[in-house]
Each structure stands twice: as structure tokens, then as C-alpha cells.
Amino acid sequence: MSKTVLGIDISKSTFDGVLLTGQQERHRVFDNKPQGFAALSEWLCEQDVEQVHACLEATGRYGDPLARYLYQAGHQVSVVNPAAIKKYAEGQIIRNKTDKADASIIADYCQKQPVHLWEPPEPAYQELQALVRHLPSLKNMRQQEQNRLKSGIPSEAVRQTIQQHIAFLDEQIADLEDQIADFIDQDSTLKQNKQLLVSIPGIGEATAAKLLAEVQDVTRFEGAKQFAAYTGLTPSNRQSGSSVRGRASLSKKGRVNFRRALYFPAINARRWNPLIREFCQRLEDRGKCDMVIICAAMRKLAHLVYGVLKHQQPFDPDYLAKSPATA
């Protein structure tokens, strides 16, 4: 028997819901705010539906409040990668691109494909994630102002205004970095996990905070390979028969913030981390280009992150080299 699913295509102000019950499909548009969430519940009651499996794309903050609302209302919720939905739609030869059509394909995907159930993160992780994700926004604003200052503005008054704004942003960035460090140190679990992460050569406190904000609990993964796949750090091969030999690349179907956090640490780990240095040297001897080596180093770092958090043991080259969990 097919399950009852609700495909949701969400935007900043509204969301389209397509309800699949057996062979029937119903559609309605709701406001993306608490009143709209309540209207959705009323609509489901009108359809004699007590529980649905709701599915929406991971599109950032627009969908988080609705996902939490549905979870707290007792519904099953899945938050899937948009790239997976796009590939599925291409496979179904979907030509129309409307909000209703998108919600319909999401519902069909949820009904026919295996999807993981979503749970809201613990409050501590929600707060840390909000703090950590706000930091790049401040740094980007500072960089924009610095670029304006370097562009050669003729007005002294404007230059002074920009300089004052840069000084203000510097204070905001420093305060926020202190808040993040204090928040982690005040939580025993976060503090312990930070100490484990910084024991890995190549990972500093700033990177550790980013990783902690993106990974709530590694124990839900069966192994390091599954964890790497979750973060999008597994290779995606393009090969068919004897004629198609595309260059392998990262799948990029996981947590983009996690991958960004590991890029520069991977470059440092290539030089300073004994395991990754040896690993990268082997790839270099085989003629691999720098970007391939860096991506491989990122994936290896993800394995080490999984290992120290899973086993609650600091980095140990001898132990990790023998551990099947990080092989």
C-alpha cells in the first residue's frame, strides 16, 4: 500500500503542498508563516489525513520553521537534497517548471524513493549553527567595504564613513567569535568534541566550531564512508561502456557548509598531518593534479573527524591507521 505523502515546494513567502493519497493528488498554496502552517493542518484534517510523510528540499532557512512545525505535530518529515530532486525530475522527463509541478515531483520522489527521516537539531546545536553561519555574513560585508575603499573613492567624507563601518564590523566579528568560543566552552559535550577535533593536525578552533555547527551526532552514521557521503565528499564517477570516461568529481550532494569548512584545513593538513601528508604524497606520485589531491585530503579529514567523534578519542596516527572505521 502506498503511503500518504505531502510534497512541499517552499519559497520565502509561500509554499505549495501536493498531497498524494493513493492515486489521488490534491494541491493548495499556503503562506509561509505560522498562520499558513495552521491552515495546512486544517486542510489535512479536511482531507481525513491524520499523519503524512512530508518531504521538502533543503533550501536553507525558508523551510526550517515548517519542518519543525510538522515534526512537532506528529508527522514524519524528510528534508532532501535539491540535487537529488533535480536528477529525479530529469529521469521522469518533467518539462514543466512551476511551484505546483515541483511540489508534485517532490511528493512522487518521497513516495517511491528511500528517504531518511529528519529530526530537528538539539537547541544547543541550533544556537551554535545560527552563530557560526552569521559570521561569514559579517566577514563578507567587511570585505565588500574594504573593496569599496580600495576602488579609489574621491570623497573624503564617504571614505571616513566606510572606514567607520569597517571598524564597526571588526568589533562585531570579534564579539561574535568570542560568543561562539564561550558558547562551546559552556557546553560540556561541545567543549569535549571541540578538543577532539583540534587534536587533528590541520583543524583549528575556528574550523572545529564550523564542523560542530554542521554535525550534530556522528553515531547515526554506520561508518566513515556513509558520513563522507552525507557531507558530499564522496567521488562521483562518469563512466559508461568503453567510450565514456568522464573525470571524477565530488558528488556535492551533502552539506556545503561542511565542505567549505574543510577546504583550507585540507591544504594545511597536506603539509602538517602525518597521515594526510603521506596519503597526498602517494596521489602526487601517481600524477594526480592539485585539486584532486585537495579533495581527497578533505575526504580523508572527514574520515578523521568521524573517527575522533565516534570513538571519543583524540587523534592518534597509529590507531587511526588501523581503524576500519576510517579506512
TIDOSE-920825 format. One record per residue (C-alpha): residue number from 1; residue in three letters; x negated, y, z. Coordinates in Angstrom, 3 decimals. Each point is the difference from the previous one (the first is absolute). Example, Ala and Ser with C-alpha at 12.3 -4.5 7.8 and 13.67 -1.06 7.14 Angstrom:
% residues 2
+-----+------+----------+----------+----------+
|  nr | rest |     east |    north |       up |
+-----+------+----------+----------+----------+
|   1 |  ALA |  -12.300 |   -4.500 |    7.800 |
|   2 |  SER |   -1.370 |    3.440 |   -0.660 |
+-----+------+----------+----------+----------+
This chain:
% residues 327
+-----+------+----------+----------+----------+
|  nr | rest |     east |    north |       up |
+-----+------+----------+----------+----------+
|   1 |  MET |    0.000 |    0.000 |    0.000 |
|   2 |  SER |   -1.377 |    3.404 |   -0.968 |
|   3 |  LYS |   -0.557 |    2.431 |    2.845 |
|   4 |  THR |    1.635 |    3.402 |    0.274 |
|   5 |  VAL |   -2.589 |    2.636 |   -0.783 |
|   6 |  LEU |   -0.062 |    3.763 |   -0.161 |
|   7 |  GLY |   -2.418 |    1.559 |   -2.460 |
|   8 |  ILE |   -0.921 |    3.573 |    0.876 |
|   9 |  ASP |   -1.583 |    2.589 |   -2.274 |
|  10 |  ILE |   -0.951 |    2.896 |    2.233 |
|  11 |  SER |   -0.902 |    3.623 |   -0.625 |
|  12 |  LYS |   -0.534 |    3.033 |    2.196 |
|  13 |  SER |    3.666 |    1.033 |    0.255 |
|  14 |  THR |    2.044 |   -3.060 |   -1.044 |
|  15 |  PHE |   -0.191 |   -3.741 |   -0.461 |
|  16 |  ASP |    1.839 |   -2.394 |   -2.306 |
|  17 |  GLY |    1.233 |   -3.267 |    1.464 |
|  18 |  VAL |    0.896 |   -3.023 |   -2.114 |
|  19 |  LEU |    1.693 |   -2.811 |    1.917 |
|  20 |  LEU |   -0.201 |   -3.515 |   -1.449 |
|  21 |  THR |    2.483 |   -2.518 |    1.401 |
|  22 |  GLY |   -0.010 |   -3.109 |   -2.128 |
|  23 |  GLN |    0.640 |    1.134 |   -3.570 |
|  24 |  GLN |    1.509 |    3.346 |    1.010 |
|  25 |  GLU |   -1.956 |    3.248 |   -0.059 |
|  26 |  ARG |    1.152 |    3.195 |    1.704 |
|  27 |  HIS |   -1.710 |    3.400 |   -0.081 |
|  28 |  ARG |    0.175 |    3.190 |    2.027 |
|  29 |  VAL |   -2.148 |    3.078 |    0.628 |
|  30 |  PHE |   -0.672 |    1.266 |    3.537 |
|  31 |  ASP |   -1.718 |    2.987 |    1.563 |
|  32 |  ASN |   -3.448 |   -0.829 |    1.331 |
|  33 |  LYS |    0.747 |    1.198 |    3.534 |
|  34 |  PRO |    1.729 |   -1.415 |    3.107 |
|  35 |  GLN |    3.482 |    0.835 |   -1.322 |
|  36 |  GLY |   -0.799 |   -1.943 |   -3.148 |
|  37 |  PHE |   -1.255 |   -2.954 |    2.044 |
|  38 |  ALA |    3.302 |   -0.057 |    1.902 |
|  39 |  ALA |    1.901 |    0.179 |   -3.291 |
|  40 |  LEU |   -1.989 |   -3.001 |   -1.224 |
|  41 |  SER |    1.046 |   -2.009 |    3.063 |
|  42 |  GLU |    3.642 |    0.939 |   -0.565 |
|  43 |  TRP |   -0.270 |   -1.006 |   -3.657 |
|  44 |  LEU |   -1.446 |   -3.389 |    0.913 |
|  45 |  CYS |    2.889 |   -0.552 |    2.419 |
|  46 |  GLU |    2.458 |    0.873 |   -2.753 |
|  47 |  GLN |   -1.644 |   -2.714 |   -2.116 |
|  48 |  ASP |    0.437 |   -2.510 |    2.876 |
|  49 |  VAL |   -3.770 |   -0.325 |    0.328 |
|  50 |  GLU |   -1.349 |   -0.427 |    3.517 |
|  51 |  GLN |   -3.665 |   -0.513 |   -0.857 |
|  52 |  VAL |   -2.057 |    0.602 |   -3.118 |
|  53 |  HIS |   -3.563 |   -0.483 |   -1.064 |
|  54 |  ALA |   -0.911 |    3.571 |   -0.889 |
|  55 |  CYS |   -2.942 |    0.556 |   -2.307 |
|  56 |  LEU |   -1.700 |    3.277 |   -0.893 |
|  57 |  GLU |   -3.305 |    1.070 |   -1.452 |
|  58 |  ALA |   -2.888 |    1.205 |    2.142 |
|  59 |  THR |    0.188 |    3.631 |   -1.099 |
|  60 |  GLY |   -1.334 |    1.716 |    3.117 |
|  61 |  ARG |    1.973 |    1.987 |    2.511 |
|  62 |  TYR |    3.216 |    0.323 |   -2.017 |
|  63 |  GLY |    1.040 |   -3.566 |    0.760 |
|  64 |  ASP |   -1.340 |   -0.481 |    3.535 |
|  65 |  PRO |    3.009 |    1.420 |    1.920 |
|  66 |  LEU |    2.462 |   -2.076 |   -2.044 |
|  67 |  ALA |   -2.073 |   -3.172 |    0.445 |
|  68 |  ARG |   -0.066 |    0.548 |    3.772 |
|  69 |  TYR |    3.738 |    0.693 |    0.061 |
|  70 |  LEU |    0.840 |   -3.196 |   -1.877 |
|  71 |  TYR |   -2.354 |   -2.057 |    2.174 |
|  72 |  GLN |    1.526 |    1.374 |    3.208 |
|  73 |  ALA |    3.493 |   -0.704 |   -1.407 |
|  74 |  GLY |   -0.885 |   -3.707 |   -0.196 |
|  75 |  HIS |   -0.634 |   -0.305 |   -3.732 |
|  76 |  GLN |   -2.973 |   -1.724 |   -1.581 |
|  77 |  VAL |   -2.330 |    2.493 |   -1.650 |
|  78 |  SER |   -2.784 |   -0.424 |   -2.551 |
|  79 |  VAL |   -2.268 |    2.814 |   -1.155 |
|  80 |  VAL |   -1.663 |   -1.094 |   -3.238 |
|  81 |  ASN |   -2.794 |    1.392 |   -2.110 |
|  82 |  PRO |    1.233 |    2.171 |   -2.909 |
|  83 |  ALA |   -2.535 |   -1.671 |   -2.306 |
|  84 |  ALA |    1.692 |   -3.369 |    0.584 |
|  85 |  ILE |    3.405 |    1.464 |   -0.871 |
|  86 |  LYS |   -1.413 |    1.626 |   -3.131 |
|  87 |  LYS |   -1.516 |   -3.277 |   -1.209 |
|  88 |  TYR |    3.236 |   -1.841 |    0.741 |
|  89 |  ALA |    2.019 |    2.572 |   -1.954 |
|  90 |  GLU |   -2.371 |   -0.330 |   -2.951 |
|  91 |  GLY |    0.438 |   -3.767 |    0.115 |
|  92 |  GLN |    3.775 |    0.423 |   -0.065 |
|  93 |  ILE |   -0.324 |    2.385 |   -2.984 |
|  94 |  ILE |    1.863 |    2.769 |    1.813 |
|  95 |  ARG |    0.220 |    2.944 |   -2.394 |
|  96 |  ASN |    2.175 |    2.431 |    1.973 |
|  97 |  LYS |   -1.652 |    2.182 |    2.611 |
|  98 |  THR |    2.622 |    1.391 |    2.358 |
|  99 |  ASP |    0.314 |    0.012 |    3.779 |
| 100 |  LYS |    2.837 |   -2.519 |   -0.210 |
| 101 |  ALA |   -1.989 |   -2.261 |   -2.329 |
| 102 |  ASP |   -3.014 |    0.205 |    2.315 |
| 103 |  ALA |    2.108 |   -0.933 |    3.027 |
| 104 |  SER |    1.497 |   -2.879 |   -1.976 |
| 105 |  ILE |   -3.388 |   -1.433 |   -0.974 |
| 106 |  ILE |   -1.206 |    0.325 |    3.609 |
| 107 |  ALA |    3.062 |   -1.950 |    1.162 |
| 108 |  ASP |   -0.572 |   -2.667 |   -2.669 |
| 109 |  TYR |   -3.667 |   -0.253 |    0.997 |
| 110 |  CYS |    0.931 |   -0.451 |    3.664 |
| 111 |  GLN |    2.564 |   -2.673 |   -0.857 |
| 112 |  LYS |   -2.270 |   -2.070 |   -2.245 |
| 113 |  GLN |   -3.554 |    0.560 |    1.279 |
| 114 |  PRO |   -1.613 |   -0.873 |    3.350 |
| 115 |  VAL |   -0.390 |    3.197 |    2.012 |
| 116 |  HIS |   -1.385 |    0.591 |    3.481 |
| 117 |  LEU |    2.240 |    1.393 |    2.698 |
| 118 |  TRP |   -0.957 |    3.418 |    1.331 |
| 119 |  GLU |   -0.163 |    1.076 |    3.616 |
| 120 |  PRO |   -0.551 |    3.569 |    1.192 |
| 121 |  PRO |   -3.412 |    0.641 |    1.510 |
| 122 |  GLU |   -0.421 |    0.452 |    3.735 |
| 123 |  PRO |    0.404 |    3.627 |    1.176 |
| 124 |  ALA |   -3.728 |    0.325 |    0.737 |
| 125 |  TYR |   -0.882 |   -0.991 |   -3.560 |
| 126 |  GLN |    2.653 |    2.310 |   -1.433 |
| 127 |  GLU |   -1.473 |    2.938 |    1.883 |
| 128 |  LEU |   -3.575 |   -0.891 |   -0.931 |
| 129 |  GLN |    0.973 |   -0.416 |   -3.641 |
| 130 |  ALA |    1.682 |    3.411 |   -0.048 |
| 131 |  LEU |   -3.060 |    1.651 |    1.551 |
| 132 |  VAL |   -2.500 |   -1.741 |   -2.268 |
| 133 |  ARG |    1.964 |    0.608 |   -3.201 |
| 134 |  HIS |    0.361 |    3.711 |    0.784 |
| 135 |  LEU |   -3.767 |    0.471 |    0.186 |
| 136 |  PRO |   -0.650 |   -0.318 |   -3.787 |
| 137 |  SER |    2.727 |    2.597 |   -0.640 |
| 138 |  LEU |   -1.841 |    2.548 |    2.135 |
| 139 |  LYS |   -3.318 |   -0.853 |   -1.615 |
| 140 |  ASN |    1.496 |    0.342 |   -3.472 |
| 141 |  MET |    1.369 |    3.428 |    0.874 |
| 142 |  ARG |   -3.415 |    1.059 |    1.280 |
| 143 |  GLN |   -1.650 |   -1.237 |   -3.204 |
| 144 |  GLN |    2.500 |    1.929 |   -2.114 |
| 145 |  GLU |   -0.757 |    3.185 |    1.902 |
| 146 |  GLN |   -3.734 |   -0.584 |   -0.296 |
| 147 |  ASN |    0.401 |   -0.466 |   -3.750 |
| 148 |  ARG |    1.913 |    3.285 |   -0.238 |
| 149 |  LEU |   -2.753 |    1.742 |    1.924 |
| 150 |  LYS |   -2.639 |   -1.348 |   -2.400 |
| 151 |  SER |    1.989 |    1.036 |   -3.068 |
| 152 |  GLY |   -1.145 |    3.605 |    0.298 |
| 153 |  ILE |    2.970 |    1.936 |    1.410 |
| 154 |  PRO |   -0.640 |    3.739 |   -0.528 |
| 155 |  SER |    2.153 |    1.197 |    2.917 |
| 156 |  GLU |   -1.822 |    0.237 |    3.334 |
| 157 |  ALA |    3.338 |   -0.009 |    1.854 |
| 158 |  VAL |    1.008 |   -3.279 |   -1.664 |
| 159 |  ARG |   -3.406 |   -1.537 |    0.742 |
| 160 |  GLN |    0.346 |    0.878 |    3.657 |
| 161 |  THR |    3.483 |   -1.516 |    0.105 |
| 162 |  ILE |   -1.279 |   -3.242 |   -1.536 |
| 163 |  GLN |   -2.952 |   -0.108 |    2.407 |
| 164 |  GLN |    2.357 |    0.448 |    2.939 |
| 165 |  HIS |    2.203 |   -2.800 |   -1.319 |
| 166 |  ILE |   -3.022 |   -2.287 |   -0.392 |
| 167 |  ALA |   -1.055 |    0.755 |    3.586 |
| 168 |  PHE |    3.542 |   -0.761 |    1.173 |
| 169 |  LEU |    0.042 |   -3.290 |   -1.907 |
| 170 |  ASP |   -3.400 |   -0.922 |    1.465 |
| 171 |  GLU |    1.486 |    0.427 |    3.477 |
| 172 |  GLN |    3.073 |   -2.041 |   -0.938 |
| 173 |  ILE |   -2.135 |   -2.806 |   -1.411 |
| 174 |  ALA |   -2.256 |   -0.105 |    3.056 |
| 175 |  ASP |    3.029 |   -0.006 |    2.342 |
| 176 |  LEU |    1.689 |   -2.768 |   -1.952 |
| 177 |  GLU |   -3.161 |   -2.134 |   -0.011 |
| 178 |  ASP |   -0.190 |    0.414 |    3.786 |
| 179 |  GLN |    3.677 |   -0.953 |    0.312 |
| 180 |  ILE |   -0.572 |   -3.169 |   -2.036 |
| 181 |  ALA |   -3.043 |   -0.989 |    2.076 |
| 182 |  ASP |    1.828 |    0.680 |    3.283 |
| 183 |  PHE |    3.114 |   -1.858 |   -1.140 |
| 184 |  ILE |   -2.028 |   -3.118 |   -0.837 |
| 185 |  ASP |   -2.004 |    0.133 |    3.234 |
| 186 |  GLN |    3.176 |    0.301 |    2.101 |
| 187 |  ASP |    1.437 |   -3.229 |   -1.453 |
| 188 |  SER |   -1.867 |   -3.075 |    1.235 |
| 189 |  THR |    0.749 |   -2.124 |   -3.080 |
| 190 |  LEU |   -0.904 |    2.716 |   -2.479 |
| 191 |  LYS |   -3.164 |    0.830 |    1.934 |
| 192 |  GLN |   -1.086 |   -3.647 |    0.067 |
| 193 |  ASN |    0.665 |   -0.429 |   -3.721 |
| 194 |  LYS |   -1.867 |    3.214 |   -0.810 |
| 195 |  GLN |   -3.056 |   -1.289 |    1.864 |
| 196 |  LEU |    0.203 |   -3.246 |   -1.952 |
| 197 |  LEU |    0.224 |    1.825 |   -3.327 |
| 198 |  VAL |   -2.914 |    2.357 |    0.633 |
| 199 |  SER |   -2.147 |   -3.028 |    0.826 |
| 200 |  ILE |    0.041 |   -0.724 |   -3.757 |
| 201 |  PRO |   -2.918 |    1.826 |   -1.666 |
| 202 |  GLY |    1.463 |    2.485 |   -2.468 |
| 203 |  ILE |    3.153 |    0.784 |    1.988 |
| 204 |  GLY |   -0.010 |    3.099 |    2.199 |
| 205 |  GLU |    2.613 |    1.384 |    2.353 |
| 206 |  ALA |    1.789 |    2.035 |   -2.681 |
| 207 |  THR |    0.369 |   -3.053 |   -2.237 |
| 208 |  ALA |    1.038 |   -2.146 |    2.969 |
| 209 |  ALA |    2.832 |    2.445 |    0.755 |
| 210 |  LYS |    1.195 |   -0.170 |   -3.627 |
| 211 |  LEU |   -0.055 |   -3.796 |    0.022 |
| 212 |  LEU |    1.829 |   -0.228 |    3.329 |
| 213 |  ALA |    2.687 |    2.303 |   -1.373 |
| 214 |  GLU |    0.588 |   -2.283 |   -3.004 |
| 215 |  VAL |   -0.259 |   -3.442 |    1.602 |
| 216 |  GLN |    2.286 |   -0.691 |    2.917 |
| 217 |  ASP |   -0.655 |   -3.685 |    0.698 |
| 218 |  VAL |   -2.310 |   -2.269 |   -2.007 |
| 219 |  THR |    1.304 |   -3.150 |    1.729 |
| 220 |  ARG |    2.990 |   -0.029 |   -2.361 |
| 221 |  PHE |   -2.358 |   -0.915 |   -2.847 |
| 222 |  GLU |   -1.044 |   -3.610 |   -0.505 |
| 223 |  GLY |   -3.561 |    0.904 |   -0.911 |
| 224 |  ALA |   -2.394 |    2.630 |   -1.290 |
| 225 |  LYS |    0.938 |   -0.662 |   -3.635 |
| 226 |  GLN |    3.669 |    0.676 |    0.689 |
| 227 |  PHE |   -0.989 |    3.130 |    1.895 |
| 228 |  ALA |   -2.130 |    1.193 |   -2.935 |
| 229 |  ALA |    2.934 |   -0.639 |   -2.339 |
| 230 |  TYR |    2.236 |    2.095 |    2.274 |
| 231 |  THR |   -2.417 |    2.906 |   -0.305 |
| 232 |  GLY |   -0.304 |   -0.382 |   -3.785 |
| 233 |  LEU |   -3.669 |   -0.995 |    0.135 |
| 234 |  THR |    0.308 |   -3.243 |   -1.931 |
| 235 |  PRO |   -1.171 |   -0.245 |   -3.625 |
| 236 |  SER |    2.556 |    0.006 |   -2.795 |
| 237 |  ASN |   -1.208 |   -1.988 |   -2.992 |
| 238 |  ARG |    1.087 |    0.429 |   -3.626 |
| 239 |  GLN |   -0.563 |   -3.234 |   -1.859 |
| 240 |  SER |    2.071 |   -1.931 |   -2.511 |
| 241 |  GLY |   -1.199 |   -2.867 |   -2.167 |
| 242 |  SER |   -3.376 |    0.513 |   -1.606 |
| 243 |  SER |    0.545 |    3.451 |   -1.491 |
| 244 |  VAL |    1.157 |    2.233 |    2.874 |
| 245 |  ARG |   -2.778 |    0.817 |    2.437 |
| 246 |  GLY |    0.959 |    3.225 |    1.755 |
| 247 |  ARG |   -2.195 |    1.524 |    2.675 |
| 248 |  ALA |    1.040 |   -0.990 |    3.520 |
| 249 |  SER |    1.150 |    2.816 |    2.270 |
| 250 |  LEU |    1.515 |    0.498 |    3.419 |
| 251 |  SER |    3.656 |   -0.974 |    0.181 |
| 252 |  LYS |    0.849 |    3.340 |    1.718 |
| 253 |  LYS |    3.298 |   -1.448 |    1.214 |
| 254 |  GLY |   -0.611 |    0.628 |    3.684 |
| 255 |  ARG |   -0.699 |    2.843 |    2.392 |
| 256 |  VAL |   -1.601 |    2.813 |   -1.948 |
| 257 |  ASN |   -0.981 |    1.871 |    3.184 |
| 258 |  PHE |   -1.847 |   -3.083 |    1.216 |
| 259 |  ARG |   -1.968 |   -0.239 |   -3.248 |
| 260 |  ARG |   -0.864 |    3.690 |    0.090 |
| 261 |  ALA |   -1.243 |   -0.373 |    3.561 |
| 262 |  LEU |   -2.455 |   -2.741 |   -1.016 |
| 263 |  TYR |   -1.551 |    1.592 |   -3.088 |
| 264 |  PHE |   -2.788 |    2.075 |    1.565 |
| 265 |  PRO |   -0.569 |   -2.487 |    2.867 |
| 266 |  ALA |   -0.589 |   -2.665 |   -2.669 |
| 267 |  ILE |   -2.692 |    2.174 |   -1.551 |
| 268 |  ASN |   -1.671 |    0.374 |    3.413 |
| 269 |  ALA |    0.456 |   -3.681 |    0.820 |
| 270 |  ARG |   -1.738 |   -0.926 |   -3.241 |
| 271 |  ARG |   -3.109 |    1.558 |    1.494 |
| 272 |  TRP |    0.311 |   -0.601 |    3.727 |
| 273 |  ASN |    2.216 |   -3.061 |    0.576 |
| 274 |  PRO |   -2.195 |   -3.149 |   -0.208 |
| 275 |  LEU |    2.772 |   -2.275 |   -1.259 |
| 276 |  ILE |    1.289 |    2.430 |   -2.604 |
| 277 |  ARG |   -3.499 |    1.100 |   -1.047 |
| 278 |  GLU |   -0.932 |   -3.589 |   -0.837 |
| 279 |  PHE |    3.370 |   -0.586 |   -1.663 |
| 280 |  CYS |   -0.337 |    3.126 |   -2.173 |
| 281 |  GLN |   -3.575 |   -0.884 |   -0.917 |
| 282 |  ARG |    1.171 |   -3.332 |   -1.406 |
| 283 |  LEU |    2.586 |    1.791 |   -2.117 |
| 284 |  GLU |   -2.598 |    2.507 |   -1.178 |
| 285 |  ASP |   -2.362 |   -2.833 |   -0.985 |
| 286 |  ARG |    2.823 |   -1.446 |   -2.103 |
| 287 |  GLY |    0.250 |    3.273 |   -1.908 |
| 288 |  LYS |    3.225 |    1.326 |    1.513 |
| 289 |  CYS |    0.603 |    3.744 |   -0.335 |
| 290 |  ASP |    0.092 |    2.322 |    2.998 |
| 291 |  MET |    3.788 |    0.375 |    0.116 |
| 292 |  VAL |    0.528 |   -3.761 |   -0.029 |
| 293 |  ILE |   -2.513 |   -0.338 |    2.830 |
| 294 |  ILE |    1.633 |    2.751 |    2.050 |
| 295 |  CYS |    3.451 |   -1.573 |   -0.441 |
| 296 |  ALA |   -1.410 |   -3.357 |    1.073 |
| 297 |  ALA |   -1.590 |    1.670 |    3.022 |
| 298 |  MET |    3.377 |    1.547 |    0.898 |
| 299 |  ARG |    1.600 |   -3.429 |   -0.165 |
| 300 |  LYS |   -2.784 |   -1.480 |    2.141 |
| 301 |  LEU |    0.470 |    2.787 |    2.544 |
| 302 |  ALA |    3.723 |   -0.794 |    0.122 |
| 303 |  HIS |   -0.921 |   -3.608 |    0.823 |
| 304 |  LEU |   -2.245 |    1.199 |    2.814 |
| 305 |  VAL |    2.733 |    2.305 |    1.299 |
| 306 |  TYR |    2.369 |   -2.944 |    0.071 |
| 307 |  GLY |   -2.589 |   -2.182 |    1.742 |
| 308 |  VAL |   -0.836 |    2.314 |    2.891 |
| 309 |  LEU |    3.657 |    0.942 |    0.624 |
| 310 |  LYS |    1.311 |   -3.553 |   -0.344 |
| 311 |  HIS |   -2.559 |   -1.541 |    2.358 |
| 312 |  GLN |   -0.422 |    3.081 |    2.215 |
| 313 |  GLN |   -3.768 |   -0.342 |   -0.274 |
| 314 |  PRO |   -2.478 |    2.685 |   -1.111 |
| 315 |  PHE |   -1.970 |   -0.308 |   -3.212 |
| 316 |  ASP |   -2.477 |   -2.877 |    0.053 |
| 317 |  PRO |   -1.758 |   -0.827 |   -3.299 |
| 318 |  ASP |   -0.710 |   -3.605 |    0.976 |
| 319 |  TYR |    3.551 |   -0.684 |    1.180 |
| 320 |  LEU |    1.699 |    1.705 |   -2.925 |
| 321 |  ALA |   -2.225 |   -1.722 |   -2.513 |
| 322 |  LYS |    1.285 |   -3.372 |    1.252 |
| 323 |  SER |    3.625 |    0.960 |    0.664 |
| 324 |  PRO |    2.478 |   -1.519 |   -2.490 |
| 325 |  ALA |    2.352 |    2.896 |    0.709 |
| 326 |  THR |   -2.322 |    2.414 |   -1.746 |
| 327 |  ALA |   -1.323 |   -2.261 |   -2.719 |
+-----+------+----------+----------+----------+
